[in-house]
Amino acid sequence: MKLEDFNNIDFKNAGSLPGAVKAVLLLILFLVIFAVGYWYFWTEAFDALEAEKAKEQELRTVFLDKKAQAINLEGYRQQMVEIEKTFGALLKQLPDKSQMDGLLTDINQAGLARGLEFELFKPGQETQTEFYAEMPISIRVLGNYHDLGAFATDISKLSRIVTLGDISIIASSKEGKQATNANLIMEATAKTYRYLDASEIAAKKKADSEALAKKG
């Protein structure tokens, strides 16, 4: 086969072309068909194949995660039992609505028992969450350093949950004998918590649903 054999190819008489020339022409035709087929048909198929491979890997990962969870199912159940016990114990430390007045009295009595003088004891507006309400109480008390510290300790030992925050201690401007016994002023926000009863939880869920519907 020579290069001159390709110079004057008569496709009308393709049957009389030398065998080597025919083979080269068929190879070129095959390559052209292959390239066109790859571009128009196989590229999309390859993309779909890659997508399916990625999906297979994702499903395999989900399967392995579910398998691990199934193996550890008994451990998860035991963990849930322990969480429910802990939650129940904490819930018992939250008073209901009828017990809040008694808790406020306990806080006040804790200060008076330490000889503190209350200048301010003002419960604020409740803030409700999913299952409990938080009530802030602004307090301002006079006393010496030791008594103020003992009062904070007594608050932490109450049977109900009470926290002290935003604490500020300054020197008292009062004069005379009282200034000796109450030379410091402590301002703080005590926070108490109570659990919501069934009617309050239902009302809150309804209000949240209505608010969400309005936004939607």
Summary of the structure (lengths in Angstrom):
residues: 216
radius of gyration: 41.1
end to end distance: 78.3
largest distance: 131.8
contacts: 520
relative contact order: 0.09
helix: 62%
strand: 20%
